[in-house]
Each structure stands twice: as structure tokens, then as C-alpha cells.
Amino acid sequence: MKKINTDVIIVGAGPVGLFAVFQLGQLGLKSCLVDSLEDLGGQCSALYPEKPIYDIPAFKEIKADMLIKNLKEQIKPFKPQILLNQSVDKINESNNSFKITTSKNNEITAKCIFIAAGNGVFGPNKPPLKDIERFENTSVFYNIKKKSIFYDKNVAIAGGGDSAVDWAIELSEITRKIFFIHRREKLRAIPKNVEKLYDLQKKKKIEMVIPFQLDSIHGNNGMIDKLIVRDLNNNTKEINTDYFLPFFGLSTNLGPIKDWELQLEKNILTVDQETCLTSRDKIFAIGDICTYPGKLKLILTGFSEAAIASHNCYKKVYPDKPLHFEYSTTKGIKKI
Ligand code: FAD
């Protein structure tokens, strides 16, 4: 069991939690990051590491895993404590500080808390297929870490939203064939991409298997060889495939944070936009987990919230020490 004493506990090490380490560090505040995943980077690392992002200021294009690599470099001077593979559990407030216990029984004491928990402790919604776990991470994947394994292979993709459609389009460049399975005629993804999908069908790169429901999965030693799907009239169809990628969204679970007596709106924390403070003093929320009128769930918005929350946090940690605003060009990188 570790006992850590710091200025700020950051719950969630996605892009926003990572950038918060930098912003806090520049104000001389130490931080400890806690994440339930085994790697840093939140959605960027877990869901789309190889996808290019186009709306990070000053980067014409940057792959999600490169963005996280750069953020890790940027926070190095501030030497944050990092606790991975554990989620935050109990919270106690006394003597002007918080004590948080993690699921691995580590204890962190801090003056303020930043909740940068994205969609909460997340995991994929899995299709209700018997024995699917026998194939998980060998031939069934809920997110894609390495595109190259699909080169010249048959790949079945199921889902009707943006992730399913985006990946079908992107992987069709390298796969032998994509089978696109959805239980309804209508897809929820953005119309422009749905059009692209049907264009690729005409070019025989994608076969649309619509409207079909998943029925069963078959194969040996973790490797799938076929999926059986069923239409509304109970007719079945066999799909011979090397890989299966179900994209049914994420199940999100705020977990114990729900019991921290914070104001929530549809499982998201409401904050005061001016400070990013939640309904509880000294607990801030930033990134996808927070909302206010006009909120945009984007990485760049989260970066700005990390800066706003850090400046307001300083005032809570040092109420008697005025904060003189300085540009980074003036102060350089603060030594901690
Ligand atoms: P997250 O990245 O969700 O990280 C939150 C972290 O908190 C996670 O690692 C989670 O494990 C951890 N956590 C949660 N609860 C706990 C707990 N109780 N204890 C410990 N750890 C916890 N945004 C853009 O700006 N541009 C894009 O082009 C773009 N493309 C996208 C494409 C896809 C396919 C997806 C899925 C998202 C995309 N986004 C994009 C959205 C972007 O990824 C999110 O806005 C961003 O990741 C939010 O960052 P965050 O740090 O707030 O949360």
C-alpha cells in the first residue's frame, strides 16, 4: 500500500488529465494521476491510437498515440506520481484536505481534486454472443491498436455508428474484404461517411450485411473462422472472416464518483464554466466528464479547461498568495 501526499489528485490520465499536470506544474503545484487503465492516454490510447486527429491547434494532423507521446514528454519536468490499473474509490475530507483510497488500497492525500475521468471507467458494450470471450484480443477486437494485422484479411465489422463506419472505410484500404453488419437499414453515422461506405460497396471492397443480427461465432484456438447472422425472417447467412470488430459503443460507469455528492446531469458533472469547479468546493472537473452551457466535447476544449481549473485551484491551495499571471514565454518551464 502506497501513501502519497500531493497538491492535486487527477482522476483520469486521458489527454486532458495529462495536460492538467503541465498546467498545475507551471503554477508550482504537484500532482498525482490515477487511471483505471494500464496505459496513459484515455480514449486516444485505448480506442483510436492510430487515427489521425485534425483539430489539435498547430498540428495539421497528429496521430492520437503521438499526441499522447508528446503530452508525456511535456509533463516529464513535473514528475507526477502515477498510479495505473486502479480506479478511485472512497473519498474523505478533513482538515482542509482530501484523502482518496484507490481500488488497490493506495492512499492519496491532496488539497484539491481534478476529475478528468472522460466517460468514466469505460469498457466496450459487447455483443451477446455465446463464447465470444474465447476470441477476444486474438481475432475479436473492440478497439484497434494495430491496423497492419488486418492487411489482406477478411474483416467483419458490426455496428451502425461513427466508429463502425469510420473503421470500415479506413480498413477497406488494406483488407481483402470488409463485411459490414447492422441490424437496421438506417445507419446512425454521419451521412457523408455512410455515402462513402455505399460507394465502397459498389467497388466491392465492402459487402453490406443489412439488416442482419448476430447469431453465433465459430472458430478454434482463439481464431474466428465464421460468424452466423440472422435476418428478421430467421434466414441465416454464414460470413467467413478472419477478424470480427464489434463497435457497439462504450459502457460508461462513473463508479464510486457518483457517491461523492457532486451535481450530475445525465452522468456528467456540472461545473461553473468560469472556474471548472463542481458543486463541491476544491473539486474541479475538466474534459469530457464536465458540462456547462455550450460545452464542446473536444480535446482542445479540455486543454483550455485544464488551464482554467489550474489557475483557480492555485487560489484554493494558496488563498493568501496572489497569483501573478505570466505567459510561458516569460517564465519558461517552472522547476518543481
Ligand atoms: P478520456 O480520454 O476519456 O480519459 C479519461 C480517463 O479517465 C480514462 O483513461 C479512464 O480510464 C479514466 N477514468 C475514468 N474514471 C476513472 C476512475 N474512477 N478512476 C480512475 N480512472 C478513471 N476529440 C477531438 O478533439 N478531435 C478528434 O478528432 C476526436 N476524434 C475522436 C475519435 C474517436 C474514435 C473517439 C472515440 C473520440 C474522439 N475524440 C476526438 C474525443 C476525444 O478523444 C475526447 O474528447 C478526449 O479523449 C477526452 O479526454 P479526457 O481526458 O477528458 O477523457
Boltz pocket constraint, residues with backbone or C-beta under 6 A from the ligand:
constraints:
  - pocket:
      binder: B
      contacts: [[A, 11], [A, 12], [A, 13], [A, 14], [A, 15], [A, 16], [A, 17], [A, 34], [A, 35], [A, 36], [A, 37], [A, 39], [A, 41], [A, 42], [A, 43], [A, 44], [A, 47], [A, 48], [A, 52], [A, 53], [A, 54], [A, 55], [A, 86], [A, 87], [A, 88], [A, 116], [A, 117], [A, 118], [A, 119], [A, 120], [A, 121], [A, 122], [A, 163], [A, 253], [A, 254], [A, 255], [A, 256], [A, 257], [A, 286], [A, 287], [A, 288], [A, 289], [A, 297], [A, 298], [A, 299], [A, 300], [A, 302]]
      max_distance: 6.0
